[in-house]
Amino acid sequence: MAYDLIIVGAGPAGIFTALELLRRGSKKKILILEKGQPVEKRRCPKAETGRCMNCKPYCHITTGFSGAGAFSDGKLSLSCEVGGDLPELIGEDLAQSLIDYTDGIYLEFGADEHVEGVGHSEEIKEIRKRAIQAGLRLVDCPIRHLGTEKAQQLYYAIQCYLQEQGVELRFGVPCTNLILDKGVCLGVVIEEKGRQEELRAEQVVIATGRRGADWLESLCAEHNIAHRPGTVDIGVRVECRNEVMEKVNRVLYESKLVGYPRPWKNKVRTFCQNPGGFVSQENYDNDLAVVNGHSYKDLKSDNTNLAILVSHNFTEPFNQPIAYAQKVGELTNMLGAGHILVQRYGDILDGKRTWQKELSRSNLKPTLKDAVAGDITAAMPYRAMVNIIEFIKMLDQVVPGFASTETLLYSPELKFYSNRVKMDEDLDTNVKGLHCLGDSSGWTRGLMMASVMGVLMGRKLAQKEGLELPRLP
Ligand SMILES: Cc1cc2nc3c(=O)[nH]c(=O)nc-3n(C[C@H](O)[C@H](O)[C@H](O)COP(=O)(O)OP(=O)(O)OC[C@H]3O[C@@H](n4cnc5c(N)ncnc54)[C@H](O)[C@@H]3O)c2cc1C
């Protein structure tokens, strides 16, 4: 075997696998393959040009060492209730202990000691009371906020550590396929300088993130890797003035609210709240432009943004959630001539599009400067749109002013976590020697949970190597 372990994808899931193996004293020969660049070379040209340049062959926001973590807001959710369904697989107690342990690693590499969303018990009670009255559930979730710029420094420190400890990191190298024989994974195929090459390994970990979700789905179909279609989230990024969100921002930093609006009672939730943050754009390899949001530790805007997401599941005859969400995204991109569309909430209720000149009449100025004013309702499926409108009305009872005329809705906000790979609690798939982690596995949806899944993988592999495991706190 050329390698003991090949990890495909240097996002949090992949790098924490390697990190935990090193912490356990592993002597494995480890290779991490990453199709993007080292963290210090990742540059989004938008910082200079002010608009998305649709970089090829990949978008720097999501691709490169630390994956989608590098330009993220760097909010580490410290509760196992948030960040994906891994607790269903391994149990809540283990998931929570691993979060506490992994949080310790983030602190060792320089994360801020301060935790948001703790204390303020009287004010939290008041927010919860309003949520109950509105028919919403408030999920308690302490947050450690790295901030985009600090997240990059922290992941750079991890990158240096891995290299110093002898982990081989190969950048600019996409993995194109797996090598399988009689239900056993023997390695991977990579593409370098236009040439395909086979690399052999005893164990292969696929951790390719949301962007790699459809690629992994095609691998599952080609190699009979057991999986089932998962959920896809379709929604909008909402932006309003900090004044409107002031209390929630101060007391909770991130309000995790879940509701089931009438008439369908689908799950609708808030996600990724960025006080003083900026709405951003990310581009997928197939030219799909989707909206996201982040915030810096020091540089603050006058606005707060958060996502409102509607969960979608399919059964039969159609069961391809990724394809469904992509179509919604393509249609929205078409209406925005390739840009993110933005519309005022009041215009949606009035049944009219928003015009660019109308945006400047509000208190609220969009932080995504190249978003195009238009009509998101022309592309959003009816059911998703009604769910979003009803949910905003509910949220307005918790945060008065949230449903104001000038509140901005950006679209499309899509979260591709689907195609849940079937695994046991040792993170083994039905293919011997193959493991799937993080967002691309369908089990996680956030930095902390993806990191936790990596730590767990590291421990399982260390166990196989006969190394001692630490006692959990
Ligand atoms: C703008 C933005 C803000 C976010 N903010 C937050 C936040 O504040 N808090 C939070 O919890 N989560 C946040 N997230 C989500 C979070 O970043 C992800 O959940 C997390 O990074 C998932 O980790 P991962 O390791 O599974 O995958 P990723 O981080 O996506 O990493 C996967 C890596 O695999 C590489 N790759 C893909 N395919 C291949 C291939 N074929 N060959 C080689 N390499 C490949 C990619 O280049 C990438 O580097 C944010 C995401 C974005 C985009």
Ligand as a Chemical Component Dictionary entry (heavy atoms), coordinates in Angstrom:
data_LIG
# 
_chem_comp.id                   LIG 
_chem_comp.type                 NON-POLYMER 
_chem_comp.pdbx_formal_charge   0 
_chem_comp.three_letter_code    LIG 
# 
loop_
_chem_comp_atom.comp_id 
_chem_comp_atom.atom_id 
_chem_comp_atom.alt_atom_id 
_chem_comp_atom.type_symbol 
_chem_comp_atom.charge 
_chem_comp_atom.model_Cartn_x 
_chem_comp_atom.model_Cartn_y 
_chem_comp_atom.model_Cartn_z 
_chem_comp_atom.pdbx_ordinal 
LIG C1  C1  C 0 -20.048 31.351 3.480  1  
LIG C2  C2  C 0 -20.244 30.213 4.460  2  
LIG C3  C3  C 0 -20.460 30.493 5.801  3  
LIG C4  C4  C 0 -20.632 29.447 6.727  4  
LIG N1  N1  N 0 -20.726 29.756 8.052  5  
LIG C5  C5  C 0 -20.804 28.763 8.962  6  
LIG C6  C6  C 0 -20.796 29.039 10.349 7  
LIG O1  O1  O 0 -20.665 30.181 10.768 8  
LIG N2  N2  N 0 -20.923 28.005 11.224 9  
LIG C7  C7  C 0 -21.035 26.716 10.806 10 
LIG O2  O2  O 0 -21.146 25.823 11.655 11 
LIG N3  N3  N 0 -20.998 26.411 9.488  12 
LIG C8  C8  C 0 -20.877 27.399 8.562  13 
LIG N4  N4  N 0 -20.826 27.097 7.232  14 
LIG C9  C9  C 0 -20.885 25.681 6.848  15 
LIG C10 C10 C 0 -19.545 24.998 7.121  16 
LIG O3  O3  O 0 -18.522 25.738 6.520  17 
LIG C11 C11 C 0 -19.600 23.565 6.597  18 
LIG O4  O4  O 0 -20.675 22.897 7.231  19 
LIG C12 C12 C 0 -18.307 22.809 6.905  20 
LIG O5  O5  O 0 -17.201 23.477 6.348  21 
LIG C13 C13 C 0 -18.390 21.376 6.354  22 
LIG O6  O6  O 0 -17.176 20.746 6.510  23 
LIG P1  P1  P 0 -16.739 19.526 5.562  24 
LIG O7  O7  O 0 -15.367 19.137 5.986  25 
LIG O8  O8  O 0 -17.795 18.507 5.573  26 
LIG O9  O9  O 0 -16.726 20.091 4.079  27 
LIG P2  P2  P 0 -16.063 21.418 3.401  28 
LIG O10 O10 O 0 -15.687 22.404 4.450  29 
LIG O11 O11 O 0 -16.983 21.814 2.361  30 
LIG O12 O12 O 0 -14.718 20.849 2.779  31 
LIG C14 C14 C 0 -14.705 19.941 1.714  32 
LIG C15 C15 C 0 -13.396 20.086 0.960  33 
LIG O13 O13 O 0 -13.320 19.042 -0.012 34 
LIG C16 C16 C 0 -12.733 19.551 -1.191 35 
LIG N5  N5  N 0 -13.169 18.704 -2.309 36 
LIG C17 C17 C 0 -14.421 18.568 -2.797 37 
LIG N6  N6  N 0 -14.456 17.664 -3.785 38 
LIG C18 C18 C 0 -13.181 17.222 -3.933 39 
LIG C19 C19 C 0 -12.579 16.272 -4.781 40 
LIG N7  N7  N 0 -13.280 15.581 -5.678 41 
LIG N8  N8  N 0 -11.229 16.065 -4.674 42 
LIG C20 C20 C 0 -10.489 16.756 -3.754 43 
LIG N9  N9  N 0 -11.024 17.673 -2.914 44 
LIG C21 C21 C 0 -12.348 17.886 -2.991 45 
LIG C22 C22 C 0 -13.275 20.969 -1.297 46 
LIG O14 O14 O 0 -12.426 21.758 -2.083 47 
LIG C23 C23 C 0 -13.272 21.392 0.176  48 
LIG O15 O15 O 0 -12.088 22.050 0.528  49 
LIG C24 C24 C 0 -20.637 28.105 6.283  50 
LIG C25 C25 C 0 -20.436 27.813 4.924  51 
LIG C26 C26 C 0 -20.239 28.850 4.020  52 
LIG C27 C27 C 0 -19.994 28.512 2.565  53 
# 
loop_
_chem_comp_bond.comp_id 
_chem_comp_bond.atom_id_1 
_chem_comp_bond.atom_id_2 
_chem_comp_bond.value_order 
_chem_comp_bond.pdbx_ordinal 
LIG C1  C2  SING 1  
LIG C2  C3  SING 2  
LIG C2  C26 DOUB 3  
LIG C3  C4  DOUB 4  
LIG C4  N1  SING 5  
LIG C4  C24 SING 6  
LIG N1  C5  DOUB 7  
LIG C5  C6  SING 8  
LIG C5  C8  SING 9  
LIG C6  O1  DOUB 10 
LIG C6  N2  SING 11 
LIG N2  C7  SING 12 
LIG C7  O2  DOUB 13 
LIG C7  N3  SING 14 
LIG N3  C8  DOUB 15 
LIG C8  N4  SING 16 
LIG N4  C9  SING 17 
LIG N4  C24 SING 18 
LIG C9  C10 SING 19 
LIG C10 O3  SING 20 
LIG C10 C11 SING 21 
LIG C11 O4  SING 22 
LIG C11 C12 SING 23 
LIG C12 O5  SING 24 
LIG C12 C13 SING 25 
LIG C13 O6  SING 26 
LIG O6  P1  SING 27 
LIG P1  O7  DOUB 28 
LIG P1  O8  SING 29 
LIG P1  O9  SING 30 
LIG O9  P2  SING 31 
LIG P2  O10 DOUB 32 
LIG P2  O11 SING 33 
LIG P2  O12 SING 34 
LIG O12 C14 SING 35 
LIG C14 C15 SING 36 
LIG C15 O13 SING 37 
LIG C15 C23 SING 38 
LIG O13 C16 SING 39 
LIG C16 N5  SING 40 
LIG C16 C22 SING 41 
LIG N5  C17 SING 42 
LIG N5  C21 SING 43 
LIG C17 N6  DOUB 44 
LIG N6  C18 SING 45 
LIG C18 C19 SING 46 
LIG C18 C21 DOUB 47 
LIG C19 N7  SING 48 
LIG C19 N8  DOUB 49 
LIG N8  C20 SING 50 
LIG C20 N9  DOUB 51 
LIG N9  C21 SING 52 
LIG C22 O14 SING 53 
LIG C22 C23 SING 54 
LIG C23 O15 SING 55 
LIG C24 C25 DOUB 56 
LIG C25 C26 SING 57 
LIG C26 C27 SING 58 
# 
